Amino acid sequence: MSIADPHPRASLREEIRRFRRAQEIMREAGVPMFTPSGILPGLKGIIFDPHETSHVFTLFSSLIGPLEYRAMGHFVESPRGKDLLARRPNLVAVLSDRARLAALPDGSLGRAYLEFVTRENISADGLVEASVKGTRLLKGKGEADFIAGYLRDVHDVWHVVTGYHGDVVGELALLAFSFAQLGNLGVGLLVGISAALGPVLPTPIDRDGRRAIVEGYRRGRRAKWFPTVDWIPLLERPLVEVRRELGVEIEGAKYREVRVEKGQSLIQLAA
């Protein structure tokens, strides 16, 4: 049985119905599609205080946009999404159990995840703390809160599956991949600014890095739809199998070229 669906598509009538469903759950969570007052503080925080991850969540929750509303509508109405909402798996608890992850077979997604977070010196609950500080979502028990939390918690799993490391280009390439999957306008804005102004940023991004970021978006469009994947059972599976079934080849070619050229010296983003 397939572990993921293609990018969601529906008739116009069904798209409208699902969009209204997303409006309903976001209204219940008290989060509008746009919060203009948070856009500039979020951007300024990312530029001048890049080690404080909560600024990222401030920007992303201020510019949710209609594309992500559409994605959330598909989440709540799809069979896989309904199953996740019914069970509400605690992904953070599983990803924080390092003894369990260490006992998984070599080459499994779970072992690769453990190696990633150990190398990057990060943890699943680190994102939880930053997100709660930076957004009004994630503070209730509604459907929108669960979806936002679930997508936050799988961020580093997506890193492992896509092959993007925690360097600046790797983070931005994964955000471009995420924008292709979900359409959050804050993510799109950050990726677009970074790609356009790469050479003059505090941590410059050269032409090859910008190409790797664009490639991340293209990979996100080609891959299966990640948001409703049930990741916990996949932790035991070989990473190569998971990648193949999700339509994601190992590291994008452009990103791999950047890492080969610059080795392991790429500046790390704080978690």
LINWOKA-V822026 format. One record per helix or strand of 3 or more residues. SS is the DSSP state (h for helix, s for strand). FROM is the first residue (numbers start at 1). TO is the last residue. If there is no record, write none. Layout:
BEGIN
SS_FROM_TO / SS_FROM_TO
END
This chain:
BEGIN
h_12_29 / h_36_48 / h_54_62 / h_65_77 / h_79_87 / h_91_96 / h_98_102 / h_109_120 / h_124_134 / h_143_153 / h_155_162 / h_168_182 / h_185_196 / h_198_200 / h_207_222 / h_232_236 / h_239_246 / h_253_262
END
